[in-house]
Structures are given as C-alpha cells and as structure tokens.
Amino acid sequence: MSVVFMVLTAVMLILCVALVAVVLMQSKNASGFSSAIGGMGESKSYWDKNKGRSIEGKLALYTRVLAVLYFVVAFVLCVIK
C-alpha cells in the first residue's frame, strides 16, 4: 500500500467520525423536509432570515462541507486504488 492511500484512509476515518458527530449535534426538528414536500413556501420570519448566523445554521454548513469532503476523498480513494 502506498503512503498516500494510507493517509487518505486516515483522513476518511476522521471525516466519518466528524460527520456523524456534526449530524448528531443538530436539532431534531424535521420542519425543513416536511415543509419542502408540503409546499408551504418560504417563510419570511426573522428566524428564517438569520438562520445562517445561528448555531443550527453553522452546523448545517459544517455538515454540507464535511459531506462534500467525504465524497471527494472517497472518489480519490477509488481512483488511486
């Protein structure tokens, strides 16, 4: 096995643990998915406009970033193997 493969495997394991931890830290409300299917539309409340500045907004951003990094590293591991 090459050193690059072993390093990327270690990075993959760290990303997996971080992604699980960030997902578990998020709140358990499912209103985002149900309102998207129910067609409720965009809400114009103060909370919805400033959601990105809250802790929940930051956790959602971190989840997206970690998920993209996970798939990029998984693709690179498949290519080099």
Summary of the structure (lengths in Angstrom):
residues: 81
radius of gyration: 17.1
end to end distance: 9.0
largest distance: 54.1
contacts: 167
relative contact order: 0.18
helix: 79%
strand: 0%
